Amino acid sequence: MKNNDSILEQKVKSIEVKAGKSVSRLLSEMENTGFQGRKLAESVSVLEKMIKDPAVTILFGFSASLAVAGQWKIVKWLIENNFVDVLVSTGANISEDLIEDMGYSYYKGSDKLDASKLFDKGFNRYYDILGKESDYIEMTEMISDFILSLTENYNYSSRELLFQFGLWLEDKEIESLTTTAAKHNVPVFCPGIADSPYGDAALIAKSKGFTLSIDAMKDYIEFMSLAEHVDETGIIYIGGGVPKDFIQLFAATNNLLYENRIIPNKENIRSRQGTDETYYPHKYAVQITTDSPQWGGLSGCTFEEEISWGKETAEGNFVQCYCDATIGLPIISHALAERINFQRAEKELSLKYSDIEQLKNNGDY
């Protein structure tokens, strides 16, 4: 073993149970254990470095349907503390959170309940959570009321739409992720917005004679244009899916906006043989996911694999924890609450106001 002495420098340390131990302290001890417990602990350490790095803009990917499982207020807390600079979400997570603030609830159920009886009684099941279809429809109708307040024949990006929605909800004193994001000037992108209550709400608006137009390419251009206004990037993925891919591409394809393939005022440029493309890899990356890499999908793709795409670097600070987000997210957020004792500055990303808001200010709307 003489030639391998260097790999034996760090010893595993067994955890001892002590009353009153903080979440942060427990995770510090878990960094000296193994398996996904260690990965969870390492995730918090990378997140702490990311948040404390003043040069870093944090992009947060929020996938699946976690609002129904009681997770959305954690993300709200992250936004309120400026731990998130850009939010990329599924439509579910930024609509189903409205149920609670409308005075309704989701309910603890079971995956063993009779699905046919649930349907007959008007309940939808999310594994072991139940939601009333009547509440869901009322939430969708409320979104359609918002859509009917918009300007027809204008091509919205999802960011513009969701910024306006946040302001609209704030006027109604309804707290939500979009409300919080609008208050804190955090742009929210939803690349798959039609596949959610927003799409259903647009159908309702269409039945009343209003056609909502969302421009997917405008969305993509707006998102990639942020590159000119950031230095380094750190990424957090809760789950995978479209939000993960959308954010990962930020490192590899934002240069296509510029004829010479170089983004102005950017220094961390990477290049490779056989192409004139430039790459701006993410400096930090954390993912909490249950998706496995061996199936070849992006959701479970490892950061090590993505080094070959120029999305991360071999010397980067990244860690993936294969864990249910409803376990990982509450633990890491409480550890951060214990470890971070300063006010992180809000980022200026040139998208503080939507095009609609600018038109209003100019008197052209």
N, C-alpha and C positions, 0 to 999 in steps of 0.2 A: 504493500500500500504506500510505499515511500513516495512514488511519483504522483500519488493522488492526495497528498497531504492537504493541498489547497482546498479541496472540496469538503474537507472535514473540519473546517474552522468554526462553523456555526452549529451549535448543538440544539437539538430539540429540548424544550423545557416544558415539562408537564404543568398543566394549570392546576392551581390550588384554589379551592372554594373558600371565599371569605365574604362575610356579610358586609353590605354597604359598598361593594366594589362598583365603580362607575362603568358605564358602557365603554368609554374611551380607554380606561385602564384594562378592561377585559380584552378589548380588541388589540391593544398593545401586546398583551400576553399571547394572544392567538397568532400573532405574527411569528412566534417561535414554535408553532405547532405544524400541522400539515393539512393536506387536502384543501377542500373549499373553505374551511374555517380560516386557514392562513390567507387564502385569496381574498376573502371578505375583509380581513384586517388590512391587507396590503392595499385594497381599494380605497380605504379611508385615508391611508397615508398619502397615496397619490392625489386624492381629492384635496387634501389639506395643502399640499404643495401647489397644486393648480390654483386654488382659491387665493393663496398668499403671493402668487407671482403676478406683479402688477402689469407685466407685458402681455398677459394672456387674456384672450376673449374666450368665454366658455359657451360652447354649443351643446344644448341638451336635447337628446332624442328620447321621446316618450311614446312608447308603443303599446299595442294591445288595448285592453279595456280595463284599466286599473282603477279608474275613479269609482266604479261600483264596489270595489273591494276595499274602500276606505283609504286610498293612497293619495288622493289629489291634494289634500291640504299640506302634505309634505312638500310637494312641488311648489305649491303656493308659498310656503315658508322659504324655500330656496330662492324664489324670485324676489320676495320681499327683502331678503338679505343680500341681494345683488350677487348671488352665487350662480345665477344663470343670466347670460347676456342675450342669447337667442334661443327660442324654443321651437323645436320641430316636433309636431305631434300627430298622432292619428286623430281623426275626427271624433272618435268615440271619447277620448280622454278630455277633450275640450267642449263637450256637449253634455255628457252624462253626469258631469260634476254639478250641473245646474239643478239636478233633481233635489238635492239637499237644500240649496238656497231658495228653492221655490216652496219650501215647507214640507216636502215629501221625504221619503226614506227608501233605502234598500233594506232588505231583511235577511237575517241568517236563515238558511234553509239546509238542504242536504242534496247530495248528488244521487241519493237513493229514492227521491220522491217520484211519484208517477207523473211522467211528462204530459200525458194526455189530460189528466185531471188539472194539472197546472194551466194548460192551454184553455180548458173550459172555464176555469175560474179567473182567467185574465192575468196570469202571472208569466213572466219570462224568467228562465233560469240561466244564471251565469255560474256554472259548476255548482257551488254550494250557496250562492247568493240569489235572492229572488227580488224581482222588481215588478211593479204593477204596469201593465201595458197602458192603462189610462194615464198614469203619470208621464210615461214616455211620450205618449201622443201629445199631452199638454205642453211638454217641453219642446217638442218639434213644432207645434203650432206657435209657440212663443218665438222661436227662431224665424218662422215664416213671417210673423208680424214685423220683425226686424228687417227682413229682406224687403218687405213691401214699403219700408221707409227709405230705401235706397234709390239711387238714380238709375233708371233704365238706360240702355244703350251705352253703358260705360263698362269697359273691361276691367274688372277688379283682379288684382292678385289676391291670393288667399290671405296674405299679410294685411293688405288694405281692408279686406272684408272683416277680418278678425279684430283689427284695431278699432274699426268703427263699431263692431259688436261690443267690444269691451267698454267703449264710451257710452253706448246705448244702455248696457246693463248697469253701468255706474249711475246713470241718471235715474234708473229704477231701483237703486240701492240693492242690487243683486250682486253678491260677491261670487267670483268664479276665477278660474285661471286666466281667462281672457280679460276680465276686469282688472285683475292684479297686474297682468302684463302691460296693459294700456297705461295704468297709473305709473308704472316704473319704466316706461319707454323700452320695454323688451319686445322686439318683433316676434310674432308668432307665425310660423309657416305650417301649412297643412297640405302636403303634396297630393294626398288621396282624399281630399275633402268631400267629394261626391259620395264616397263609400261610407256614409255616416248619416246622422240626423240632419246635417246640413243639406245633403242631397235630397232627403225626403221633404225638408222644409222648402227647398227650391221647387219641388213638384207641386206642393200646396200653393206656393206663390204663382206658379205657372197656371194652375187651375183658376186663379183669380185674375189672369191676364197680364202678369208680370214675369218677364224673362230675366233671370239672373245670369250674367256672363262672368265666368272666372277664367282667366287667361293663365294656363299652366306655364307657358314659356315666359310670360312676364314674371311669374313667381320665381322661376329658375334664374332669370337674369338678375332680379332684385337680390336674390340670395347670394349669387356668385359675386355681385358687385360689392358686397360687404368686404371682400378680401382686400380691397384697396384701403380700407379704414381700420384694419386690424394688424397687429404685429404677429404674435404667436397665437396658436389656438389650442385649447384643451377641450376634450369631448367627453360627454357622459351619455351612456346609452342605458336606458331602462328597457330591456327587451331589444328587439332588432327591427326587422321589417323595413318599410319604406323610409321612416325617419332616419334609420341608420345609414342606408345607402345614400340618401340625400346629403347628409352631413359628411360622409366619407368622401364623396365626390368633390367637396369643397377644397380638399388638398390636391386633387389631381387634375381637375378640369377648369378651375376658375381662370387659368391663364388664357383660355380660348377666347375670352372677351377682348383680348388685346392683340393687335396685329403682329407685334413682334414676340408674342407669347411670354412677355415679361410684365409682371404687375408693378406699377410704379410704387416706389418707396418700400418695396419688400426686400429683405436681406437674406432670409433663410431659404435661398433658392437651391433646388436639387435638379440635376439633369442626368440623362443616361445616353448610351450609345444608340445611334440609329434614328434619332428623332430630335426635333428642335423644341419639344415640349419642355416646360419647366414645372417643377413640383414644389409644393409648400407643405411638407408633412406636419401633422398634428404633433405638438410637443408632449401633450399628456393625453391619455385615453383610459377610460374606465367603462366596463360593460358588466351589467348584471343580467344574465340570460339563462334560459333553460335549453336553448337551441345548441345542437351539437355540430361540430365542424365537418364531420366525415360525410355528410350528405351533400356538401358542395354549395349550400345556400349562403347568401350574404349574412343572414341573421346570426348564424353560428360561426361565421368565418373568423378565424383568429387574427389578432393584430400582427402576429408573426407572418402570416400569409399576406397580409396587406402591405407589408414592407415592400413586396415585389411590385406593388402598384404605385408606390411613392406616397401612400397615405399615412404611413408611420415610418419612423427610422429605427434602425437597430439599437441606437443609443437613447431612444425615447423612454419616457416614463409611462408604461402602460401595463394594465392588468385586467384580466377577465375572470369573473367569478361565476361559475355555473351554479346558479341558485335561483329559487323562486323570488321574484321581485318583491312580493309581499312579505318576505322574510328579510331580504337584504336592504331594501330601501328604508324601512323604519330604523333599523340598527345603525346604518351608516349616517343617517341624518341626525340621530341623537348624539352620535359620537362627534360629529362636526359641531353641533351646538355646544358641546363641552370644550372643544379644542379651539374654535375660532372666536377670538375676543376682540376683534377690530371691525370697523365698518368698511367693507369693500366698496370701492368707488364705482359708480354707475358708468357704463361705457357709452360713448357717443358714436353711433354707427351710421349716421347720415340718413337713417330711416325713422327719425323721431316722429315725423308726421307723414300721413299718407298723401298721395297725390290729390285726393278729394279734399283733405284739410287745406292744402295749399291753394286749391282752386277757390275754396270758400274765402280764404284770406285775401285772395286777389279780386274777389267779387265776380268771379266767372262761373260760379256754381249756383 
